[in-house]
Structures are given as C-alpha cells and as structure tokens.
Amino acid sequence: MRNLIVFAVLLTLASCSQSNYAKYGPIYEKDSLTNAPDYSNLVYWAAHPDKKNPSDSVPASILNSYQPSKNVDVFFVYPTSYLDPEMPYGWTASLNDAKINIYTDYSAILYQASVFNEVGKIYAPRYRQAHIKSYTPVGHEDTVKAIAAFEIAYQDVKAAFEYYLAHNNNGRPIIIASHSQGSTHAIRLLKEYFDNKPLSKQLVAAYVVGMALDPSTYSALKACDQPNQTGCICAWRTFMEGYQEPFVYKEKFKSMVTNPLSWNNQDVNISRKANTGSLLYNFNKLIPGVAGAINHEGVLWTPKPHFFGSFLIKSKNYHIADYNFYYISIRKNAALRVNSFFEKHNATH
C-alpha cells in the first residue's frame, strides 16, 4: 500500500481489545456480517494443500533443484487486492468478486506465498479484506467504518486460522507469513495465539512484512536477530536509501527491522551484490543484484534498484516489492529456520 499515513492510529484502535467486532459490526453492511466464509469449503482458500493454486509455482531457473519438504505448515495472509476507487462493495470486499480473487492469486499468492513452497504446505485463506482507503479515511464517520472493515477482515483470518488448527495442523510446526494488510492481521494473530501461549512452541518463525511493528506489542515474542533463530519475528518495510515517508516520522515507536539479506542484527548494510535473486515481472526469471538492504531507524533502505528499465521507477516507496526484491534470500532463510527448528526439536526429545 502506498499511503499508510494513519496506519499506526488505526492499528491501535483496532487492536485495543480482543475483539471490536460486536462494537463496530452493527454499523456496517449486513451482507458483510452474515456472509462469513465457510473454511471447510476449499473455495474460501486462495492457497491450500488440497487444491492446485499459484503458490505451488516455482521459478523455472530453480525448478531443477526444487526439493520440497512438507513437514511444516505456512499460514499466509495476503495483502490488499480490493483497490477499485469506486468501492463497489463499500469498505469491505466481496469474496465472490472474480476480479479481486484472480488479482490476489496471480499477484500475492504467486509472487509472495510461493517463496515458502519448498519448506511447507501453504494455507492462505480468502477473507473479507478492507478496502485500500481504509488506511486513509477522512473524517470520523469514515474512520469508524474503516475500523469496522479491518475488524471484519481480522475475524475472517482468525476463523480461518482456528479452522486450520482444528482440522489440518495436527501439531505440526508453523510459519506465519504476511504482507501489508495481511500483516495488519498477522500482528494481531501472533498476539492472540502465540505470544506467551502454548502454540509458540510450534512457531518456526513469522515473516510479518510491509507494516510497522512495535516491539512492545508482545511480551514474549521478539525480533529475529540470527539467521537460524526460531520462534521469532522477521519484519521490514522497503524504501529508497535516504528517503523517509512522512507517516514514519509520526510513528511513536521504532519498528522492528530485519535485514533480509544478512538476517542478523550485526550486519545491517548489505550490498545488492549479495542478493542472489529478485523476482520482478517475469515469474520465471530471477535477477541477481537488484536491491541491497540497509537497516535504518525502523525501516529498510536499498539504493535505487538495479535492473533493466529501473530508471523508469519514480517511487521511493518499494512496499509492493518487499518480498520480490529478496525472494531467493527469503526462500533460503525459511529453509534454514525450518532445519534449525527440527534440529532443536530432535535435540530435546
């Protein structure tokens, strides 16, 4: 998302209780509240091990070395794909809109969720997402509706996760992964189900990408500071080196930042030459040396991306490419953390 000026305010309001659903739900369209998804039906999963979907895809250049291991589950919460400025469904997307679902599947599910397909089974629920404008409402009435939309979305994500735990998990290790609006919801999910909870013992790691994450949100969960650390959180937001978005200045905390090339908190300035593969417009083409990674005051900086045609990029906010820029690095790191998780688990049993 490009303009997240009031993100911190909305997140604080939306997470101030275990559930604002009852409080804000009544002010919203009845259809949004009654047509809750039935997660026993595969149609309500954008990605699921029991259906073929774009998260199964592997870039052609690494297909020969692809050796999937399905000993881990990946619960992935996708970013906003309800972008129509006309807001045809109001503040909350319809789950029956084919255009939204196709965009979701062939953007986030293909280019982001697929990064984890070598380490685990991917579950990505469809949910009644909040419209992109929910991050920048104008006036009290729209702000209340935006909060309600986020609450409806979170309740769907929560219901999907509970269904997954009850019917699919069977005690298997879990990776939580998300981007943008998905991370708005994943932050809450981690708080409710993992922070100082028994389920934390099953957490390989969480990749909560594209949103500010206040370290004080959690009492037990911490930022990952080593590449093979488990039970921790990786988080970053990507901008051009030297650029600071106005909304970052307004944040009351310094966000967690994980360097997605070094994966430790000592090596915080990594050249793009160490980046072995970014995934841009062509899914089957991995491009080395596109983006570097510099930890800076709650955000991740990179020098201007380097690839054919990159001179055309005018934006200094690389939010949309938070996963794409570091695709191979994330893929390898997830495998490292999974291996580390099982080594630790076997050592204690």
N, C-alpha and C positions, 0 to 999 in steps of 0.2 A: 504494500500500500504506500501511496506516495505522500499523502498529507495526514500525519498522525498527531496533529497539534494537541488534541485534548486526550490523547490515549491514557496518560497517567491518571487524569481525573476520572475518566470513565472506568478504568480498571479498578480504582479504589472504591468507587461507588458500587460496581458490580460484584465485588468480592467481599463486601463488608459483613456479609452473613453467609451461612452455609447455603442459603437459597433465597433469592429475591423473587423467585418465580410467582409465588402466591401474591406478593405485594404488587408487582408490576404487570403480571399476566393479564388481569382483568381489563387493563386499558388498551389491550391490543386486539387485533382482528381475531374473531372466534375461530376461523379456519386454522390459523397458525397454532392455536392451542389444542384443538381437538384432533387434528390430523397428524398426530405424533407417529413417527416411523416405527414399524414393527421389525426389529432387528433379527427376528427368526427368518425373515424373508431376504434372500440374497440381493434383491433389487435395491435394498437400502444400504448396500455396501459398495463403495466405489472400488475397493480392493478387498479381496478375501481369498484365502487359500482354495476354497471350493469353487471359484469361478475364474475363468481366464480374464485378465484385465491388463491395462498398460503397465502396472507396476512389475509385471513379470518380464518386461523387456530388458535386454542387455545390449549396450552399445557394441556394434559389430567388431570394433577393434580389440575388445577384450573378451569376446564370446568364446574363443578357443581356450581361454584359461578359466572360464567360469566353472566353479565347483561349489554349487550351493549346499549349504548345511541348514537344515530346518529345525535345529534344536532350540531356537529362540523365537519368540513372538515379537513382532513390531506393531505397535498401535500408533498409527499415523493420523494426525489431524490436519487436514489440508487448509490452505489459505482462502481468502475471499475470491469467489468467482461470480458473485452477484454484483455486477458492475454497471448494469443498464441505468443511465442517468434518469430515465423516465420512472424508475422504481415501480414496475408494473405490479408487483406483489406487496407494495408498501415497504416496510422496513425489514421484512423477513422473507427470504427466498422460498419459492415453492420447490418441493422435492420432485415435482412432476415436470419441471421445465427441461426439456431435452437439450436445449442450447446450453444452459448452465451446466448440466451434468456432463455433456461432451467436452466443454471447455475445462471443467475440473479434471476429467480423466486424461485428457491429452495435453495438459499443462502440468499441474502439480503432481498428479499420480504418476505420470510418465517421467517427468524430469526431476522430481524430488523423491517420491516414495521409492522409486526403483533403485535408488542408491543403496537400499538396505536388503535387496533381494538375494544377496549371496549369504547373508547371515541368518535370515529368519523368514517366517511366514508373516506376510503383511496383511494387517486388518486396517481398513480406512473407512469409517462409517460416513455415509451421507448424513448431513444434518441441516436443519433449517437455519442457515447462516444469516447473519446480519448483513444488510447492505453496506457497501463501502462507505457511504455517507454517515454511517453510524459512528465513525471515528471523528467526524467533524460536524456535529449537529449545531444548528444555530437557534438559540432561544430555548427557554425552559421546556416547552411542550415537546419539541423535537428531541431534546436531551433525554427526557423521560422515556420517549418511545425508543430511542437508541439503546438505552439501558435495558429496556424490556426485550428488545431484539437480541442483545447479547445473552440475556438470561435464557431465552428460549433456545438459542443455539447451544449454550452450555448444557442445558438439561438433556438435549438430544445426545451430545457427546458422552455425558455421564451415563445415560441409559444404555448407549451402545457399549461402553466400557463394562458396565455391570453385566450386560448380556454376554459379552465376550468372556468375562471372568467365570461366569456360571456355566457356560456351555463349551468353551473352547480352550481355556488356558491350561487346566489340569496341572497347575503347579509349575509350569514352565517359566524360564527366565523371560523378562520383558524389557524391550526398548520402547520408550515413549519418544516419538518424534513429531515435529510440527513446524509450521511456518506461518508467520503473520497472524491473521485471525485465529488460525489453528493454535498458535502459541498463546494467544489470549486465554483460550480454553484449557490448553495443556498446563499452564501455570496453576490454574485452579485444581485441575485433576490431580496434579502431583501433590498439592497441599492436602487435598481431601483423602487421597488413597495411599500416599507413600510417605509423607513427612511424619516421622515418628510413628509409623504404622507397620504392622507385621509384613505387609506387602513389599516394604522397602528391601527385604531380603531377596526378592526376586528381581530387583531393578538392576539391569546391566548398566544402563546409563540413559539419560534423557538428552535429546538434541532439541532444545527449545529455541528456535531460530527466528530472527526478524522482529523481535519485540524487546523492549526494555524489561529487565528482570531485576527487581530489587532483592538483593541478597537477604534482607531481613524478612522476606516473605516466609522463610522456612526456619524452623527451629533446629532441624537435623540435617536436611539436605544441603549440600554445599556445591560450589562450583568445582568442576574437574580441574585439577592442576597438573596432572600427569597423563600421558597418552594411554596408559593401560589401567588407569584408575576406574573402579566400578562403583555403582550406587550413587553417582554424582550427576551434575548437570553441565552440559555444554551450551553456551548461548553466545550469539553475536549478531550485530547489525552492520551492514557494509556500506561505507561511504568513500568518496574520493579523498585521497590524502589531503589534509589541510582544510577540509570542509566540515562544518558543524551545522546541522539542521537547527532551526530556531526552537523546535519543540524539545530538543535535547537540553538546551540551556534551561528550560523550565522544569526539568525533572528534579525532584527533591532528593535524589539518591544517585549513586554511580552504579550503573547497571553491571551485572556480570558480563564478562567478555572472555571468551575462549578463543585462542588463536587457532584457526582451523588448518594451519599448515604445520605448526610445531606441536600443538596440543599440550603445551606446558606453560607455566607462568613465569619461566625464566627467559625463554627465547620469544620475545614479543615483537620482533621486527624481522620478518622473513621475506626474502626476495621472491619475486614472481618466478625466478628461475628454478626454485624448489617445488613449484607447483606442476605436478606431472600430468594433470588432465582436467580441463574445464569442459563443460557440456553446454554449448550455446544453442543456436537454432537447429542445427542438424544433429539429431539424437545419436546417429551412428558415428559421429566424428568427435573424438576427444582431442582437445587442443592444449598443448603444454605451454607454460609460461604466460598465461593470460593475466593473472592477478596475484599480487603479493598479499601480505597480511601483517598489519601493524596494530597492536593494541594501543588505544588512545582514549583515556578518560571516558570509559563507558561505551565506546563504540569501536568498530573495527575499520581501519583505513586501508586502502590499497592505492598505489599510484594508478593513474588512469589505465584501464585495461588495455592489453596489447593483443590485438588480433586483426585480421583483415577487415577493414571497414570501421574500426573502432574510433576513427577520427570523427565519425558522424554522431557519436554519443555526446549529448549535451547535458544530460542529467548528471548531478554529482551524488545522487542518492541511488545506490545499487541494490536496493531492497529486493527487487524482483529476482536478482541473481545470487542471493545469499547462499543457496545450495549449489547452483550451477557453476559458480566460479571455483568451488572447492570439491567438485564431485568425486574425483578419484581419492583425494585425501580423506574425505568423509567415509567413503566406502572401505578404505583400508583401516581407518581408525575404528569403525564399528566392528570389523573382524578382530582387531587386536583386543578390544574390550571384551568381546564375547569369549575369546580364548582365555583371557585373564580371569573372567568370571568363573569358567569351568575349572581352571587350574586351582583357584582359591576354594571353590566348592569341593573339589576332589580331595584337597589337602585337609579339609576339616571333617571329612566323612570316612 
